[in-house]
Structure formats: C-alpha cells, structure tokens
C-alpha cells in the first residue's frame, strides 16, 4: 500500500505553549485507520487518520479532552 503522507509534524497550543504531537502511532490491522494519543498534564490529545484503500485522500480527526 502506498503512503500519501511520508512525514509530518503536528503541533497544538495548550495554555499558550506549543506542544508537538509525537506519540506512538498504531495501525488498526486491515482498516486503514492510524491513531495516537498524547498527554500533556491534564490534557489528552487523540489523533485518528482514516485512509480508505485506493482513494487519494486522508480524513483526520483531532479530539482534545481536558481530564482535570
């Protein structure tokens, strides 16, 4: 399978401080879904990418949860 995204860097700003999302990326076998989780204190950032087979696009969901 060809990957469309070879390399990227995602950042979020939490309380005015830029943070790099560098959590371990997991692949849900056979689904085209990649996901990761990053925790910064009481803030959890979830990233999920969905790349349907044989399509030229990627759909991304970024969700932020305040665990405090």
Steps between C-alpha positions, in 0.01 A plus 500: 500500500633842405517761776393851406652665806868421531583732790324773693508683830183595684495757777234624739503807722394434858480796739713702258776237482563319168524122539606245238280194459760224499314207649540147369280435196300177487335336198169319535575195285318488166295815561704788361480669842806643676466648848705651781454654844707774663468623857616843617417526870120486525449539122476192276519543123374218277583486128337251263566478126285301261632421152255293295676262262548620142389856577715815473408652838543465874236602755630616838326538835670694779325493838612675818385388844554704816537233769515744794 
